[in-house]
């Protein structure tokens, strides 16, 4: 019998509606900045600055959200290639993949409801039920952490591939039942989705287990029969596990995942997860409060988690009972617990017992189960109205939550209010306050963080940095000493130590500290830059230029390093160091940076022109620099530039004394 087909416009309409809904609720994220872990994964990630060689673009700094997750890393590199460090493009990518994940979920639910076990009851309304579930899941506020926090896109990527694997697997089974030649193609897509998902995040390892449960419940009738019929398919999916092992061995999650975490043992972590999972269930129903960096307490004994343990054990028992009876409801339980297992088990994820973005895939099981259960409510209009109310309510909360990410100061103020005992939240609030110029508030936040966690060297480093900016050097020195006692080779502490030496006019000691800081963290750009500054004071011109070169290698648009190197090339008293061509090149690169419209940068360019013998251009550029300095209230600088301009008028370049 010929299968009835649906017109193409009707086939595409649900996907278009999901896309419109995704854009509607996440459009206000496009102007949001990078936050939290985005610094390590994006703004301070040298791997994403080039797409070639490819293996470099597939890498990421140790411990970052993209480390060991090559597809996520590559997506960030593509974003950088298209738009640099402008967050808008990164947010657009996240929204696009989120919409694609909702489309894959819609397809997966639709094919699930057409299986022989469920078709008699649900096939007539499979599409509206699948659409309602995908739409509610799409707009749910629990996803804001995964989308607004750009580098957590790995969660969005595996969600897309996870649902695609289920949808493709279901279509492969359906095609085989109907005798279609498309079955092998759908199987190949299933295996490909598993591999791509593992390349995005380790949670995808749960997918083959979920597919086996799907087959056993809805097609084969048992796990044994499923393996007998489709052993090759499962072997293909299991290749993703081997790929995951390779990624785990070759990648570097740093201290982010470790059995030796100082904040809790594996048993403490596993015990704490009972309360965490129960909290996830509550947030799925009532998504408040949402916290970027939650301060979940570590369960050091069983007594505090006993009620949660009993509740989760009851859900396990219900899933097992449903499985024994071959009930379709068992699949929701398997999907929920399997997708949570990698992050809610026994391996501590450092400092983060609970994170909302981990519910990205598990939430689909809960939403789908709820929509299917409520699909029996009499009256199509009643069902549509109820769905509409839920979508509007959840979407409104999502839009409002996105607004909390509008500035770093706003999101960390929100986080501290909701997690007042979280030292990391106070530290990040202090950094945001420091960036906003509110040094007094920043110091208060850093001190609070230090009180909450006296053994965190990073807190002391931040405190020292704020004190240095206030010129409270003795207090800053105490904070640096404390940080170095906690972590003797901490790059940030050594860097601050170098700044203190510079403030005390001890260039030699400063250079030694900056060298140690750069050795501890070669990507610490400012350590290289200030090493150059200290070496200039020691008149070690060549070494200073090399330090500035290192800074520019790490950050090609580092205005200060470009300008200082250009100044040395143009004005150094050592003729062997001077180079007119390099002076012009570096000075022009400095002018081209966002900070380039500065009288000192124009002064350097004028000196470079003079070194090259291009005196008319040197004079004209010096006049522009002098005028700009005068307009900006810097008469001393304008006077010095005028003196150099007079020198250029006699066809002589400037030399540093």
Helices and strands as residue ranges (DSSP letters): H 8-26, G 27-29, H 38-38, I 39-43, G 46-49, H 54-57, H 70-83, H 87-113, H 116-122, G 123-125, H 126-139, G 141-143, H 144-148, G 150-152, H 153-177, H 183-198, G 202-206, H 207-215, I 216-220, H 223-229, H 231-250, H 266-285, G 303-305, H 306-324, H 329-341, G 356-358, H 359-374, H 380-404, H 408-418, H 423-435, H 439-452, H 457-469, H 473-486, H 491-503, H 507-520, H 525-537, H 541-554, H 559-571, H 580-591, H 599-611, H 615-631, H 635-649
